[in-house]
Amino acid sequence: MSIVWTRLLKQAYRRQPLISFVVTVGAVDLLLGGLEGRGSLLVFGLGTIGAAIAYRWWHIQRKQVGDFAQPSVRYLPDHSSRPQLPMLGLSRKDDPPRSR
């Protein structure tokens, strides 16, 4: 179980390091508030985790909407107006002599 947990944490920290850090801080506040009997710290931890998750969800939603709104800009045409050059090949007769 610990190997799966560490892989999950590493993957989350690589993708979104700031959000993962805020969720970790909120989880520590939540844990300390619950164990010590501090209601305000517990609520602060819950609020921090909820805000980080809400920000991440909002960021994903905004990213999906933005992908369809902007058409791609092409600076070059799809094909050239000039004719394509012929393929060049060297025959065995015309090979330059090799120097050793």
C-alpha positions as CSV (number, residue, x, y, z in Angstrom):
1,M,0.0,0.0,0.0
2,S,2.8,2.4,0.8
3,I,4.3,2.0,-2.7
4,V,1.0,2.9,-4.3
5,W,0.6,5.9,-2.0
6,T,4.1,7.2,-2.7
7,R,3.6,6.9,-6.5
8,L,0.3,8.7,-6.2
9,L,1.8,11.5,-4.2
10,K,4.8,11.8,-6.6
11,Q,2.5,12.0,-9.6
12,A,0.3,14.6,-8.0
13,Y,3.3,16.8,-7.0
14,R,4.7,16.6,-10.5
15,R,1.5,17.6,-12.2
16,Q,0.4,20.4,-9.8
17,P,3.0,21.2,-7.2
18,L,1.3,24.3,-5.8
19,I,-2.2,22.7,-5.4
20,S,-0.6,19.6,-3.9
21,F,1.3,21.7,-1.4
22,V,-1.9,23.6,-0.4
23,V,-3.8,20.3,0.0
24,T,-1.0,18.9,2.2
25,V,-1.0,22.0,4.4
26,G,-4.8,21.8,4.7
27,A,-4.6,18.1,5.6
28,V,-2.0,18.7,8.3
29,D,-4.2,21.5,9.7
30,L,-7.2,19.2,9.6
31,L,-5.3,16.4,11.3
32,L,-3.9,18.7,14.0
33,G,-7.3,20.4,14.6
34,G,-9.0,17.0,14.9
35,L,-6.5,15.5,17.3
36,E,-6.0,18.5,19.5
37,G,-9.6,19.4,19.7
38,R,-9.2,22.8,18.0
39,G,-12.3,23.5,16.0
40,S,-11.0,26.6,14.3
41,L,-7.9,24.7,13.0
42,L,-10.1,21.9,11.8
43,V,-12.4,24.2,9.9
44,F,-9.4,26.1,8.5
45,G,-7.9,22.8,7.2
46,L,-11.2,21.8,5.6
47,G,-11.6,25.2,4.0
48,T,-8.0,25.1,2.7
49,I,-8.5,21.7,1.1
50,G,-11.9,22.6,-0.3
51,A,-10.5,25.9,-1.8
52,A,-7.6,24.0,-3.4
53,I,-9.9,21.4,-4.9
54,A,-12.3,24.0,-6.1
55,Y,-9.5,26.0,-7.7
56,R,-8.2,22.9,-9.5
57,W,-11.7,22.0,-10.8
58,W,-12.2,25.6,-12.0
59,H,-8.8,25.5,-13.7
60,I,-9.7,22.3,-15.5
61,Q,-13.1,23.6,-16.6
62,R,-11.6,26.9,-17.9
63,K,-8.9,24.9,-19.8
64,Q,-11.5,22.7,-21.6
65,V,-13.6,25.7,-22.6
66,G,-10.6,27.6,-23.9
67,D,-9.5,24.8,-26.2
68,F,-12.5,25.0,-28.4
69,A,-12.8,28.8,-28.5
70,Q,-9.5,29.6,-30.2
71,P,-9.0,28.4,-33.8
72,S,-5.5,27.5,-34.8
73,V,-3.4,30.2,-36.5
74,R,-1.4,29.1,-39.5
75,Y,1.4,31.2,-40.7
76,L,2.4,29.1,-43.6
77,P,0.2,27.6,-46.3
78,D,-0.7,23.9,-46.3
79,H,1.2,23.3,-49.5
80,S,3.8,25.2,-51.4
81,S,3.0,27.0,-54.6
82,R,6.3,26.0,-56.1
83,P,6.7,22.6,-57.8
84,Q,8.3,19.9,-55.8
85,L,12.0,19.2,-56.6
86,P,12.9,15.9,-58.2
87,M,14.6,13.2,-56.1
88,L,18.4,13.3,-56.6
89,G,20.3,10.1,-56.8
90,L,23.9,9.3,-57.5
91,S,24.8,6.6,-60.0
92,R,27.7,4.3,-59.3
93,K,29.6,5.7,-62.2
94,D,29.6,9.3,-60.9
95,D,30.7,8.5,-57.3
96,P,33.7,10.6,-56.3
97,P,36.9,8.7,-55.4
98,R,37.3,8.0,-51.7
99,S,40.4,9.4,-50.0
100,R,42.1,7.2,-47.5
